[in-house]
């Protein structure tokens, strides 16, 4: 994510993992052009290839638009 954070349009990332090792990573970008620039980054492509070879049996990529977001914080 260090590389992604250097790209224009990067807004942030969230990760979650289940006890059974299923995982999800969501990255947020300002617009579709920023997403495409990240997709086409040569170093990112190398990291994707390494991931396919070493760590992931399968994966899915989904591009979605966040229309609204809400968050509940615990009472302090």
Secondary structure, DSSP 8 states (H G I E B T S, - for coil): -HHHHTSTTEEEEEEEE-TTS-EEEEEEESSHHHHHHHHH-HHHHHHHHHHHHHT-S-------------------
